[in-house]
Amino acid sequence: MGTKIQKGRLKTVSDDLFLFHALINNKNLTKIKSQLIITILN
């Protein structure tokens, strides 16, 4: 039982990290996209 709880907790932590990285990547992507759009408009 104890190991199951620990594994579940580890999984949620790694899921949170994954989401966190995805958010950071999304921000970078949006920045790159806006820069591309600005370049195209100019």
Secondary structure, 3 states (H helix, E strand, C coil): CHHHHHHHHHHHHHHHHHHHHHHHHHHHHHHHHHHHHHHHHC
